[in-house]
Amino acid sequence: MTVHVGLIGAGNISDTHARAATAIAGVKLAAVHAPTRDHAVRLASAHGATAYDTLAAFLDHRPMDIVAIGSPSGLHGEHGIAAARRRLHVLVEKPLEITTARADALIDEASSNGITLGVIFQDRLKPDVVRLKELVDAGRLGKPILATARVKWYRTAAYYRESRWRGTRALDGGGALINQAIHTIDLLLWCFGPARRVFGRTAAALHLIEAEDTAVAVVEFVNGALATIEATTAAYPGYARRLELTGSEGTIVLDGDRLVNIDVGGVEPVAPIEAGSAASVSAASPVVADASAHQRVFEDFIRAVSTGTAPACDGAGGRVSVALIEAIYRSSASGVPVDLGVGV
């Protein structure tokens, strides 16, 4: 049985979605929608798909089973709701949406129409991240105590200048936090559980953008653990993201996509890797050269649709990072900590 996938968006990330989906046996790219027809035609023609420059016509295309959304972040809810109302399963590029209110509207629409909603957090399916989660879930860290999430990446002035939406509050929802650091924030929350309170500050320190290119935050978790978050797109030339998790039984460190330290009881320790050896291309470029992690997301989502089970990250899972980032923005604007309640 062939699974037919449609893409909303024809930019860099949608090209990644196209490469990831079509690498799977039994998957065909059916249609591509973009408001600029030339863009839609360019991506569609590369994969034998049909191009559309109107959303309604795209959503009428059949056969089509799944819609992968790679439009600007502030349009994810609008596009996802429209697809859900046509009974099309929806896989959304991170973030799920740029506010929790919009995220909730999309989650509710998917639920009421009985369709599967997933969020593309491909890092969750990378081998060393899978092992990290397994160690945490097995209690190897013991009681969570302290975490550090650091995303010191670099983006050029042209990255923002040549885009109509990057770094804007209306379409990007913010800057370095909600666009670049959200993957690492997702992993932090995935491993340490729901956040209770956060205090944050943001700034446009280098780039001439509406939103932030630099942010810091202190997070208190429901379980009593504390964490710090550092995020920037102003750290030339760009460094691998780093997630350090410390519990009562030891510490685990993820550098880039690799576990570089596992110092917990009952597990063979991993010796430190030379500094910089785990650096990611993403630290300095938005282009995804290797689409294999995205391919795993599509494979997982197709499995979820076919079995009626949850994908690796469903709507509720995708909401938590949006809620925390939203709270950091509120805290920065008000100058005081923001409570999130029990869970985010």
Order of alpha helices (4+ residues) and beta strands (2+ residues): beta-alpha-beta-alpha-beta-alpha-beta-alpha-beta-alpha-beta-alpha-beta-alpha-alpha-beta-beta-beta-beta-beta-beta-alpha-alpha-beta
